[in-house]
Amino acid sequence: MDVFRVYSDAGYTGANINRPALQELLNDIKENKIDLVISYKIDRLTRSPKDFYQLIDLFDKYGVDFISVTERFDTSTPSGRLLRNIMLTFAQFERELTSERTKDKMLQRANKGMWNGGNVPFGYKTENKKLTINEKDAKIVKNIYETYISSASLFKVYNDLKTKGINFSKSNISYILRNIIYTGKIRYADKVYQGIHQPIISEEIFNLAQKTHKKKNRTMRMYKDFPLAGLLRCKECDSFMTPCHTNRKKQDKTKRYYYYRCTKTFKRDWDSCATRQVSANRLEDYIFENMERISVDKHYIDSLIFKLNNSQAGGRIGLELSSESSKISAEIFEQTLCLFVKGLPERKGIDKNIWVKSFIKNILYSKEEIS
């Protein structure tokens, strides 16, 4: 035997086959670079019977043998295949049993008020796997709650910390304001347990912060679906642009305006990105009207497809045309675009959103251009 390569997925679970090295192994098998796979045990390959049967089918298809070093069996005989299946079933049982024991252990720790690990909450430090208060950071946590309750403004808290040289994103601040661990309690599996660690704030202050948040919740329903949500990126800072709205009162009447806003302005501040936001209705109308115009402009389509087919790598970033790849068809492109344009006005709400996302991959927006 000549060793072609050693494939190792350190730190990845054997519960599925979504592992980088294993996927490379499968690709090498499909390219006929390998005719034998050796593993220490079956469960080093996978612990899922379903996945293992699929792998064995793939091995058989490409004439690849399989050897488990510590579980000697011959898969060419019925008894050998039976033994293989039994060993794999036990491997799955062991994984599920280990998972169940871990969950039980974490539940017991939560019942005892013990912290179950993970990222240490800001304001605390760990000593002997237990949370203890970090006095310096705890003062910042108290200040966050006090400022938020008095101002009812997340931006005010963010700005206050920024002037003191403390760089927290708004999402960090929001998480702190909703984390019950600061009251001396533990949340596990959607249940709250009394913790053994010392609280940084009182339960009354925490509840007051939650009430403040609820008061700030939308009093008006958002009567708009955003078909470009999840597709739109800001060209300036490469952040996603997310749907938002503002309410403006005029003569005792409230009018709502809808925008796609750069998420960087949420995480930091309004001046962190010059693009900031764009009117949702205006942007959607501009894009859809132009696509409709292009769909009936055969000269434009022919010119576009010619450019794509004759430029380097097909004119598509990140995609290299292989010798087997076909050219883009102007007729198919035109038919597809017409199908999209025709189906757009027939759809409303989430149905329209799904329709748009099935045709458009992404949109790069700046004040100067839209790609």
Secondary structure, 3 states (H helix, E strand, C coil): CCCCCCCCCCCCCCCCCCCHHHHHHHHHHHCCCCCEEEECCHHHCCCCHHHHHHHHHHHHHCCCEEEECCCCCCCCCHHHHHHHHHHHHHHHHHHHHHHHHHHHHHHHHHHCCCCCCCCCCCCEEEECCEEEECHHHHHHHHHHHHHHHHHCCHHHHHHHHHHCCCCCCHHHHHHHHHCHHHHCEEEECCEEEECCCCCCCCHHHHHHHHHHHHHHCCCCCCCCCCCCCCCEEECCCCCEEEEEEEEEEECCEEEEEEEEEEHHHHHCCHHHCCCCEEEHHHHHHHHHHHHHHHHCCHHHHHHHHHHHHHCHHHHCCCCCCCCCCCCCCHHHHHHHHHHHHHHCCCCCHHHHHHHHHCCCCCEEECCCCEC
